[in-house]
Amino acid sequence: MISNILYEQKNIFRFRLAVGILALLVACVIICDAMSCGNLRAQTGADAATDFKNLAIELSSARLGGESENKAQLEKALAYLDSMAISAVNSAATPDLDAINRRLMALVSQASPVGENYRLVKLGGTPAVYAMVINFGLGGPAAVRIYAGEPGRYSLAGQIDHYSQKDFLDSDIELVPVSPADLVFVTVSGRTDDLSTGAFAAWQFHGLAVTNLWNSDLLQQSSYEVEGSGFRIAYCSQVDDDRPSVCLKMSRDLYRFDAGKWKRMETAEVPVPKPATK
């Protein structure tokens, strides 16, 4: 009788010991797995940023070298920037654009930083609509991505690139909000040569798509400024045919989004700048 009791107690002890060891092993596996996952996520994030920088270099180098553009590479790079922008604008009711843009600056490749920049701007609207201006390097390619939605539920809502907009000059672009209430803005392309030759285009975001309102010609010796709700451009309107770098006449136009249309409100002749002395 006593021997049977002792035997049962030994079995109970062995069972409890086995359960304890198993529980300890499970706990160790869970802890190690969590640590491994954390390291994997960090490694994946770092690898993704490195991959993006390499893509930016390849895209810019191909454009400068006159090689065919790899659309799949461009889409992959844009998708990475989209993920960063959407995560950032969904993280707070009022996103800190300065902080976001500092993070985007960290993506600029140190191997080819000239002309490469990524910047998030607020276009206007309620809830706010945001746009990312993307320049992969001097000479392009370049694009604009638009993000809209309810707070915490933003997503990609529009895009401007030379695939979606055949006439878009995707080189060294800037974005200028002109009428925030109407979500109207202007893109400025080029202006990196000695004569500041650039192309201007007006756009409006409707909530579901981006509409091209107007395109300028290539304008030599161009400059621009926002004036209230208007957009003013100065440019060479008459070039010396024998000396194309010499401007004979300068003009300045004022554009405004009025009654649902992009209109030139006025144009005037302005003095031709004197050539810079050497």
Number of C-alpha atoms within 10 A of each C-alpha: 6 7 8 9 10 11 12 12 12 12 12 12 12 12 12 12 12 12 12 12 12 12 12 12 12 12 12 12 12 12 12 12 12 12 12 12 12 12 12 12 12 12 12 12 12 12 12 14 18 14 14 23 21 14 18 27 19 18 25 22 20 16 18 14 9 8 10 9 15 11 11 9 15 19 11 14 21 19 14 14 20 18 12 14 26 19 15 18 25 17 15 11 12 10 14 12 16 12 11 16 17 12 15 17 14 13 18 23 20 11 9 16 15 14 18 24 22 22 21 22 17 18 25 19 14 10 12 19 22 25 23 22 21 26 26 31 26 21 21 25 26 29 25 22 20 27 24 23 17 13 15 14 13 22 18 17 19 19 19 21 18 15 12 10 14 10 12 20 23 24 27 25 25 19 22 18 22 25 22 17 12 17 21 25 21 22 21 21 23 21 21 14 10 9 15 16 19 24 21 23 19 24 20 22 20 13 14 9 12 18 15 18 17 13 15 11 10 17 20 25 22 21 17 16 13 17 12 9 15 18 23 18 17 21 24 23 16 14 15 11 10 7 8 11 13 17 21 15 16 20 17 19 16 19 20 22 21 14 7 9 11 18 15 15 14 11 14 10 14 13 10 15 12 7 8 5 4 3
